[in-house]
Amino acid sequence: DAGVIQSPRHEVTEMGQEVTLRCKPISGHNSLFWYRQTMMRGLELLIYFNNNVPIDDSGMPEDRFSAKMPNASFSTLKIQPSEPRDSAVYFCASSSGTSGSPSTDTQYFGPGTRLTVL
Amino acid sequence: AQSVTQLGSHVSVSEGALVLLRCNYSSSVPPYLFWYVQYPNQGLQLLLKYTTGATLVKGINGFEAEFKKSETSFHLTKPSAHMSDAAEYFCAVSSSGTGNQFYFGTGTSLTVIP
């Protein structure tokens, strides 16, 4: 079975540019999560969706960040404009629990996108 | 509010020795607790989780953890370390209810010495 797929795996961009990260969850999973991992702050939950609907975006750092899930098999995380402090590894995860919350459902993580903003 | 503290950002053990990775949590409501493992250049993989019921939880790869409410701890153990256990380990806490969140610790890097 294919796991969670993320693209690109690596992204290098210049400050001020728009960056779009992509995620394909595991087929049949109804919840999708975006995380950011940095040395300073560790792993942070940015936003999660249940049945394509954003449930909690309180972790999104600021208005420059936006996430969409137009259908059950695709999600994007966009940063516009990007800044050097956005450099991090961004993980997407999906789960099949009925509650659609991070509380108890086992999440399956993608390999991550390493973003570098110069 | 909830939080997780992992004591020791780096732990080294000899192959065959006991692995003990410490995790303490803070939660005002009954917590759900997780351990995840991250191998280099990979995403996180669930090792085990505690939600309700038996406080000793067994996971994959021979790992287990015990929920101790009185000590607010959820330490991860494995009786005998293998070289393949070298990785980053994350403890996480969440809870039920509205506005629930999912908090990871800062991670513990495990080195296994041959």
Interface residues (C-beta under 8 A of the other chain):
Chain A: V4 F33 G42 L43 E44 L45 D56 S58 G59 F91 A93 S101 P102 S103 T104 T106 Q107 Y108 F109 G110 P111 G112
Chain B: Y32 N41 Q42 G43 L44 Q45 L46 K49 T51 F90 A92 S94 S95 S96 G99 N100 Q101 F102 Y103 F104 G105 T106 G107
